[in-house]
């Protein structure tokens, strides 16, 4: 049933009176903010951190910035607590009764923030000197952090809905089609044109090994950027016939275009990605356990030697 002219007029009047949506402010990622504060602390104490050992012991900041000092050992305590917290995420994934503490996705976000903060925090604790047991614990921690970053990259390449739920091939194809229609309506381009611009290059997944799968993921990332720019170029080429878009709408267009193409790329690599992720799980756990042992040994030795300020 068609709407009457009066009804359409009332809707247009309501839209005109409605306040414009306030653009969401971009928040500084917690990991970036924390690391910036630690960099600022390092720069403030650079005269101490990068001085020879003979000069350090006579420096006015030595009681504060040395590994057993007020700042240095406080950072060490935070590192150890962070390490303990990192092991709560695997527990949350396996224990359904902990669901009241939040979703596993939220736990993963916090897990990543803590993991990205630990390297600089550990460097402040070590007074930027990495030798002996301190060096063993620190470099093992760095390996775990790098491994975690790679794991997060692989994890994000498994097809998911906008709510973060993992998708099967049929569900991914359905969401792709919905976004394809959305992009065609936004840009004014034919659906076939949008589909051809955002088409994923074919890949023989059966020939891909673990390393080749990771390389292909990086190639896909670059391909999405190029395709999104090409879609904008096609939209601009429409001239006066193109639908108007402000900067915010253009940004959302690029995000939707990259996501539509990402689902296509991820779907064709799904089996290879899942195999790579399983291999990463097997490799990551021993490294994480080794780092935990090294850090725990360091903490026990320090306490036994009495090299602390808290007792």
FIVEXMI-678544 format. One record per residue (C-alpha): residue number from 1; x, y, z. Coordinates in nm, 4 decimals, padded with zeros to 6 digits, always signed. Each point is the difference from the previous one (the first is absolute). Layout:
<recs>
(NUM,(X,Y,Z))
...
</recs>
This chain:
<recs>
(1,(+00.0000,+00.0000,+00.0000))
(2,(+00.1426,+00.3382,-00.1096))
(3,(+00.0525,+00.2758,+00.2520))
(4,(-00.2044,+00.3154,-00.0409))
(5,(+00.1594,+00.3353,-00.0823))
(6,(-00.0996,+00.1304,+00.3435))
(7,(+00.1749,-00.2886,+00.1750))
(8,(+00.3179,+00.0502,-00.2040))
(9,(-00.0102,+00.3742,+00.0742))
(10,(-00.0283,-00.0683,+00.3748))
(11,(+00.2956,-00.2420,-00.0135))
(12,(+00.2151,+00.2543,-00.1841))
(13,(-00.0921,+00.2693,+00.2539))
(14,(+00.0906,-00.2303,+00.2913))
(15,(+00.3366,-00.0796,-00.1574))
(16,(+00.0708,+00.3701,-00.0523))
(17,(-00.0741,+00.0747,+00.3651))
(18,(+00.2031,-00.2918,+00.1318))
(19,(+00.3390,+00.1078,+00.1375))
(20,(+00.3044,-00.0964,-00.2007))
(21,(+00.1838,-00.3015,+00.1321))
(22,(+00.3063,+00.0952,+00.1971))
(23,(+00.3078,-00.1705,-00.1438))
(24,(+00.1552,-00.2445,+00.2455))
(25,(+00.3293,+00.1136,+00.1422))
(26,(+00.2925,-00.2260,-00.0637))
(27,(+00.1429,-00.1364,+00.3211))
(28,(+00.3693,-00.0568,+00.0498))
(29,(+00.0603,-00.3773,+00.0334))
(30,(+00.0905,-00.0830,+00.3639))
(31,(+00.3146,-00.1907,-00.1055))
(32,(+00.1217,+00.2999,-00.2029))
(33,(-00.0733,+00.2436,+00.2835))
(34,(+00.1824,-00.2161,+00.2574))
(35,(+00.3002,-00.0485,-00.2276))
(36,(+00.0167,+00.3735,-00.0691))
(37,(+00.0157,+00.0641,+00.3752))
(38,(+00.2798,-00.2575,+00.0326))
(39,(+00.1888,+00.1595,-00.2902))
(40,(-00.0366,+00.3380,+00.1712))
(41,(+00.1389,-00.1518,+00.3210))
(42,(+00.2928,-00.1474,-00.1938))
(43,(+00.0771,+00.3338,-00.1634))
(44,(-00.0198,+00.1762,+00.3358))
(45,(+00.2494,-00.2473,+00.1463))
(46,(+00.2138,-00.0388,-00.3126))
(47,(+00.3014,+00.1630,+00.1705))
(48,(-00.0047,-00.2925,+00.2444))
(49,(-00.1160,-00.2858,-00.2242))
(50,(+00.2659,+00.0528,-00.2651))
(51,(+00.2892,+00.0901,+00.2288))
(52,(+00.2905,-00.2425,+00.0721))
(53,(-00.0365,-00.2149,+00.3116))
(54,(+00.2672,+00.1972,+00.1861))
(55,(-00.1947,+00.3206,-00.0545))
(56,(-00.3373,-00.1559,+00.0826))
(57,(+00.0841,-00.0960,+00.3570))
(58,(+00.0851,+00.3630,+00.0809))
(59,(-00.2983,+00.1451,-00.1860))
(60,(-00.2706,+00.1744,+00.2013))
(61,(-00.2674,-00.2147,-00.1677))
(62,(+00.1718,-00.3299,+00.0867))
(63,(-00.2132,-00.0713,+00.3118))
(64,(-00.3117,+00.0477,-00.2110))
(65,(+00.0744,-00.1443,-00.3456))
(66,(+00.2243,-00.2975,+00.0765))
(67,(-00.1628,-00.3431,-00.0327))
(68,(-00.0463,-00.0244,+00.3788))
(69,(-00.0915,+00.3673,+00.0361))
(70,(-00.3356,+00.1544,+00.0670))
(71,(-00.0962,+00.0474,-00.3652))
(72,(+00.1959,-00.2943,-00.1402))
(73,(-00.1332,-00.2628,+00.2382))
(74,(-00.3532,+00.1409,-00.0088))
(75,(+00.0116,-00.0546,-00.3764))
(76,(+00.1295,-00.3541,+00.0639))
(77,(-00.2925,-00.0765,+00.2301))
(78,(-00.2421,+00.1227,-00.2658))
(79,(+00.1732,-00.2195,-00.2594))
(80,(-00.0368,-00.3081,+00.2213))
(81,(-00.3654,+00.0780,+00.0718))
(82,(-00.0529,+00.0529,-00.3732))
(83,(+00.1534,-00.3401,-00.0717))
(84,(-00.2355,-00.1620,+00.2512))
(85,(-00.2954,+00.1810,-00.1554))
(86,(+00.0953,-00.1199,-00.3476))
(87,(-00.0627,-00.3587,+00.1127))
(88,(-00.3561,+00.0856,+00.1052))
(89,(-00.1097,+00.0354,-00.3644))
(90,(+00.0539,-00.3706,-00.0864))
(91,(-00.1871,-00.0839,+00.3225))
(92,(-00.2905,+00.2262,-00.1033))
(93,(-00.0229,-00.1707,-00.3407))
(94,(-00.0355,-00.3437,+00.1590))
(95,(-00.2125,+00.0839,+00.3061))
(96,(-00.3578,+00.0800,-00.0980))
(97,(-00.0898,+00.0818,+00.3598))
(98,(+00.2205,+00.3118,-00.0297))
(99,(-00.2327,+00.1499,-00.2613))
(100,(-00.1194,+00.2566,+00.2575))
(101,(+00.3465,+00.1634,-00.0232))
(102,(-00.0590,+00.0979,-00.3621))
(103,(+00.0150,-00.1464,-00.3495))
(104,(+00.3103,-00.1760,-00.1299))
(105,(+00.0295,+00.2734,-00.2631))
(106,(+00.0267,+00.2661,+00.2703))
(107,(+00.2475,-00.2145,+00.1908))
(108,(+00.2087,-00.0353,-00.3166))
(109,(+00.0057,+00.3784,-00.0439))
(110,(+00.1294,+00.0494,+00.3559))
(111,(+00.2431,-00.2911,-00.0473))
(112,(+00.1454,+00.1788,-00.3036))
(113,(+00.0225,+00.3378,+00.1776))
(114,(+00.1919,-00.1540,+00.2908))
(115,(+00.2253,-00.1975,-00.2356))
(116,(+00.0935,+00.3087,-00.2028))
(117,(+00.0807,+00.1928,+00.3181))
(118,(+00.2309,-00.2604,+00.1572))
(119,(+00.3123,+00.0495,-00.2202))
(120,(+00.0486,+00.3688,+00.0827))
(121,(-00.1021,-00.0542,+00.3610))
(122,(+00.2564,-00.2802,+00.0244))
(123,(+00.2677,+00.2230,-00.1536))
(124,(-00.0662,+00.2679,+00.2626))
(125,(+00.0278,-00.2655,+00.2713))
(126,(+00.3305,-00.1239,-00.1439))
(127,(+00.1297,+00.3599,-00.0246))
(128,(+00.0483,-00.0741,-00.3700))
(129,(+00.2716,-00.2575,+00.0744))
(130,(-00.0718,-00.3570,-00.1074))
(131,(+00.2526,-00.2482,+00.1330))
(132,(-00.0038,-00.3108,+00.2189))
(133,(-00.3329,-00.1310,+00.1256))
(134,(-00.1615,+00.3378,-00.0681))
(135,(+00.1015,-00.0250,-00.3656))
(136,(-00.1253,-00.3595,-00.0256))
(137,(-00.3388,+00.0944,+00.1426))
(138,(-00.0243,+00.3151,-00.2097))
(139,(+00.0853,-00.1513,-00.3385))
(140,(-00.2235,-00.2995,+00.0623))
(141,(-00.2783,+00.2492,+00.0727))
(142,(+00.0733,+00.1836,-00.3257))
(143,(-00.0295,-00.3278,-00.1924))
(144,(-00.3378,-00.0656,+00.1632))
(145,(-00.1218,+00.3509,-00.0874))
(146,(+00.1087,-00.0335,-00.3645))
(147,(-00.1621,-00.3417,-00.0154))
(148,(-00.3188,+00.1486,+00.1450))
(149,(-00.0069,+00.2766,-00.2615))
(150,(+00.0318,-00.2594,-00.2778))
(151,(-00.2741,-00.2087,+00.1612))
(152,(-00.2336,+00.3001,+00.0199))
(153,(+00.0666,+00.0736,-00.3666))
(154,(-00.0915,-00.3561,-00.0976))
(155,(-00.3055,+00.0004,+00.2289))
(156,(-00.1342,+00.3153,-00.1675))
(157,(+00.0162,-00.1755,-00.3407))
(158,(-00.2705,-00.2508,+00.0939))
(159,(-00.3321,+00.1206,-00.1514))
(160,(-00.2150,+00.1700,+00.2630))
(161,(-00.3199,+00.1998,+00.0126))
(162,(-00.0025,+00.3647,+00.1015))
(163,(-00.0732,-00.1202,+00.3544))
(164,(+00.3156,-00.2141,+00.0011))
(165,(-00.1724,-00.3383,-00.0354))
(166,(+00.1861,-00.2523,-00.2173))
(167,(-00.1780,-00.0649,-00.3311))
(168,(-00.0305,-00.3073,-00.2189))
(169,(+00.0445,+00.0230,-00.3775))
(170,(-00.3742,+00.0360,-00.0692))
(171,(-00.0426,+00.2685,+00.2658))
(172,(+00.3041,+00.1889,-00.1297))
(173,(-00.1381,-00.0106,-00.3555))
(174,(-00.3356,+00.1335,+00.1210))
(175,(+00.1603,+00.2895,+00.1863))
(176,(+00.2186,+00.0753,-00.3040))
(177,(-00.3086,+00.0303,-00.2187))
(178,(-00.1707,+00.2327,+00.2486))
(179,(+00.3029,+00.2300,+00.0063))
(180,(+00.0270,-00.0138,-00.3793))
(181,(-00.3567,+00.1315,-00.0313))
(182,(+00.0747,+00.2638,+00.2652))
(183,(+00.3110,+00.1193,-00.1846))
(184,(-00.1837,+00.0163,-00.3328))
(185,(-00.2733,+00.2135,+00.1571))
(186,(+00.2501,+00.2337,+00.1702))
(187,(+00.2243,+00.0564,-00.3022))
(188,(-00.2619,-00.0060,-00.2767))
(189,(+00.2131,-00.2527,-00.1886))
(190,(-00.1368,-00.3155,-00.1581))
(191,(+00.0187,-00.3036,+00.2256))
(192,(+00.2080,-00.1892,-00.2585))
(193,(+00.2531,+00.2856,-00.0064))
(194,(+00.0360,-00.0003,+00.3792))
(195,(+00.0285,-00.3787,-00.0022))
(196,(+00.2765,+00.0018,-00.2630))
(197,(+00.2000,+00.2702,+00.1805))
(198,(-00.0155,-00.1860,+00.3321))
(199,(+00.0473,-00.3499,-00.1423))
(200,(+00.2663,-00.2044,+00.1798))
(201,(+00.2741,-00.1520,-00.2152))
(202,(-00.0234,-00.3806,-00.0247))
(203,(+00.2469,-00.2027,+00.2065))
(204,(+00.0786,-00.3719,-00.0085))
(205,(-00.0291,-00.0573,+00.3745))
(206,(+00.1012,-00.3663,-00.0181))
(207,(+00.3508,+00.1054,-00.1039))
(208,(+00.0409,+00.2487,+00.2840))
(209,(+00.2248,-00.0885,+00.2911))
(210,(+00.0063,+00.1783,+00.3338))
(211,(+00.2414,+00.2716,-00.1134))
(212,(-00.1739,+00.0441,-00.3359))
(213,(-00.3350,+00.0439,+00.1756))
(214,(+00.1403,+00.2804,+00.2147))
(215,(+00.1552,+00.1691,-00.3060))
(216,(-00.3325,-00.0240,-00.1857))
(217,(-00.1779,+00.1668,+00.2931))
(218,(+00.2365,+00.2976,-00.0230))
(219,(-00.0540,+00.0184,-00.3774))
(220,(-00.3751,+00.0002,+00.0567))
(221,(+00.0342,+00.2928,+00.2404))
(222,(+00.1719,+00.2090,-00.2678))
(223,(-00.2502,-00.1130,-00.2638))
(224,(-00.2904,+00.1259,+00.2134))
(225,(+00.1543,+00.3447,+00.0305))
(226,(+00.0517,+00.0245,-00.3766))
(227,(-00.3538,-00.1230,-00.0735))
(228,(-00.1575,+00.2472,+00.2446))
(229,(+00.1863,+00.2889,-00.1652))
(230,(-00.1098,-00.1253,-00.3430))
(231,(-00.3630,-00.0090,+00.1151))
(232,(+00.0257,+00.3649,+00.1121))
(233,(+00.1577,+00.0896,-00.3357))
(234,(-00.2932,-00.1630,-00.1842))
(235,(-00.2455,+00.1914,+00.2201))
(236,(+00.1752,+00.3315,-00.0747))
(237,(-00.0025,-00.0804,-00.3721))
(238,(-00.3804,+00.0161,+00.0033))
(239,(+00.0350,+00.3775,+00.0185))
(240,(-00.3262,+00.1851,+00.0631))
(241,(-00.1940,-00.3281,+00.0039))
(242,(+00.1775,-00.1312,+00.3096))
(243,(-00.1829,-00.0009,+00.3355))
(244,(+00.1418,+00.2656,+00.2369))
(245,(+00.2143,-00.1186,+00.2904))
(246,(+00.1657,+00.1898,+00.2821))
(247,(+00.3350,-00.1033,+00.1497))
(248,(-00.1620,-00.2230,+00.2644))
(249,(-00.2131,-00.1799,-00.2602))
(250,(+00.3046,-00.0494,-00.2207))
(251,(+00.1896,-00.1536,+00.2928))
(252,(-00.2891,-00.2393,+00.0688))
(253,(-00.0085,-00.0879,-00.3699))
(254,(+00.3676,-00.0961,+00.0060))
(255,(-00.0495,-00.2074,+00.3159))
(256,(-00.2973,-00.1844,-00.1489))
(257,(+00.1839,-00.0608,-00.3280))
(258,(+00.3055,-00.1420,+00.1766))
(259,(-00.2182,-00.2181,+00.2207))
(260,(-00.1987,-00.1328,-00.2968))
(261,(+00.3187,-00.0963,-00.1803))
(262,(+00.1547,-00.1375,+00.3200))
(263,(-00.2849,-00.2471,+00.0442))
(264,(+00.0566,-00.1261,-00.3530))
(265,(+00.3748,-00.0356,+00.0539))
(266,(-00.0402,-00.1634,+00.3392))
(267,(-00.2608,-00.2472,-00.1257))
(268,(+00.2302,-00.1326,-00.2734))
(269,(+00.2861,-00.0364,+00.2539))
(270,(-00.2145,-00.1371,+00.2831))
(271,(+00.1447,-00.3533,+00.0095))
(272,(+00.3591,+00.1221,-00.0311))
(273,(-00.0568,+00.2681,+00.2670))
(274,(-00.1471,-00.2492,+00.2464))
(275,(+00.2961,-00.2351,-00.0544))
(276,(+00.2437,+00.2877,+00.0561))
(277,(-00.1858,+00.1066,+00.3149))
(278,(+00.0129,-00.3530,+00.1432))
(279,(+00.3748,-00.0130,-00.0662))
(280,(+00.0429,+00.3382,+00.1702))
(281,(-00.1832,-00.1275,+00.3092))
(282,(+00.2350,-00.2979,+00.0237))
(283,(+00.3110,+00.2200,-00.0392))
(284,(-00.1142,+00.2905,+00.2202))
(285,(-00.0739,-00.1969,+00.3167))
(286,(+00.3540,-00.1385,+00.0655))
(287,(+00.1519,+00.3437,-00.0603))
(288,(-00.2476,+00.1594,+00.2404))
(289,(+00.0719,-00.2650,+00.2644))
(290,(+00.3772,+00.0502,-00.0395))
(291,(-00.0395,+00.3756,+00.0442))
(292,(-00.2162,-00.0509,+00.3094))
(293,(+00.2613,-00.2319,+00.1526))
(294,(+00.2854,+00.2456,-00.0721))
(295,(-00.1896,+00.2927,+00.1518))
(296,(-00.1042,-00.2045,+00.3055))
(297,(+00.3593,-00.1145,+00.0607))
(298,(+00.1144,+00.3613,-00.0194))
(299,(-00.2629,+00.1136,+00.2522))
(300,(+00.0823,-00.2843,+00.2430))
(301,(+00.3752,+00.0730,-00.0161))
(302,(-00.0555,+00.3721,+00.0611))
(303,(-00.2207,-00.0682,+00.3030))
(304,(+00.2434,-00.2566,+00.1441))
(305,(+00.2878,+00.2446,-00.0371))
(306,(-00.2030,+00.2702,+00.1692))
(307,(+00.0567,+00.2459,-00.2845))
(308,(-00.3350,+00.1695,+00.0508))
(309,(-00.1264,+00.3161,+00.1598))
(310,(-00.3228,-00.1445,+00.1401))
(311,(+00.1535,-00.1958,+00.2908))
</recs>
